[in-house]
Amino acid sequence: MLSTSQQQFPPIGSKWQDRDRRAKRTVEVIRLDPDNRRVRIHCIETDVLSWAKPERFNGKSGGYQPLMHIPIKRR
């Protein structure tokens, strides 16, 4: 049996944007289930919990890309 490492999963608390142009969806990773190879996500726009495969967090079409935050300049 192949071993699964935590590096294959997105970090808990990270935010991702759906690459599908038809959907405006931002999700936050809230839990990892390495036994079933699933990631528990929370959709920020609709406030819905669902599960996703860790392979979707790859930044490619059909998956999720990391949400980039623009730092605010303070004076």
C-alpha positions as CSV (number, residue, x, y, z in Angstrom):
1,M,0.0,0.0,0.0
2,L,1.2,3.5,-0.8
3,S,1.8,5.9,2.1
4,T,0.2,9.3,1.9
5,S,2.1,12.3,3.1
6,Q,0.7,15.6,4.4
7,Q,2.6,17.4,1.6
8,Q,0.0,16.2,-0.9
9,F,-2.8,18.0,1.0
10,P,-3.3,21.8,1.0
11,P,-2.7,23.4,4.4
12,I,-5.6,23.9,6.8
13,G,-6.8,27.5,6.8
14,S,-5.6,28.2,3.2
15,K,-8.0,29.8,0.8
16,W,-8.4,28.8,-2.8
17,Q,-10.2,30.1,-5.9
18,D,-12.0,27.8,-8.3
19,R,-10.4,27.8,-11.8
20,D,-13.8,27.2,-13.4
21,R,-14.7,30.5,-15.1
22,R,-18.4,29.7,-14.8
23,A,-18.3,29.7,-11.0
24,K,-17.1,32.5,-8.7
25,R,-16.2,30.3,-5.8
26,T,-13.7,30.8,-3.0
27,V,-13.1,27.9,-0.6
28,E,-11.2,27.6,2.7
29,V,-9.6,24.3,3.7
30,I,-11.0,23.4,7.2
31,R,-10.1,19.7,7.7
32,L,-8.0,16.9,6.1
33,D,-9.1,13.2,6.0
34,P,-5.9,11.3,4.9
35,D,-7.6,7.9,5.4
36,N,-10.2,8.6,2.7
37,R,-8.0,11.1,0.8
38,R,-10.5,14.0,1.1
39,V,-10.3,17.6,2.0
40,R,-13.2,19.3,3.8
41,I,-13.8,22.7,2.3
42,H,-16.0,25.7,3.2
43,C,-17.4,27.8,0.3
44,I,-17.2,31.4,1.5
45,E,-19.8,32.8,-0.9
46,T,-22.5,30.2,-0.2
47,D,-21.5,29.1,3.3
48,V,-21.7,25.4,2.3
49,L,-19.4,22.6,3.5
50,S,-18.3,19.9,1.0
51,W,-15.5,17.5,0.3
52,A,-12.9,17.7,-2.5
53,K,-10.1,15.5,-3.7
54,P,-6.6,16.8,-2.8
55,E,-5.6,16.4,-6.5
56,R,-7.9,19.4,-7.3
57,F,-5.6,21.8,-5.4
58,N,-3.1,22.0,-8.2
59,G,-3.7,25.5,-9.7
60,K,-4.7,23.9,-13.1
61,S,-7.9,24.0,-15.0
62,G,-10.6,22.0,-13.3
63,G,-9.1,22.6,-9.9
64,Y,-8.4,25.3,-7.4
65,Q,-5.6,27.9,-7.4
66,P,-4.2,29.5,-4.3
67,L,-5.9,32.8,-3.4
68,M,-3.2,35.6,-3.6
69,H,-3.5,38.3,-1.0
70,I,-2.3,41.8,-2.0
71,P,-0.4,43.3,1.0
72,I,-1.7,46.7,2.2
73,K,0.9,49.4,2.5
74,R,0.9,51.1,5.8
75,R,2.2,54.6,6.3
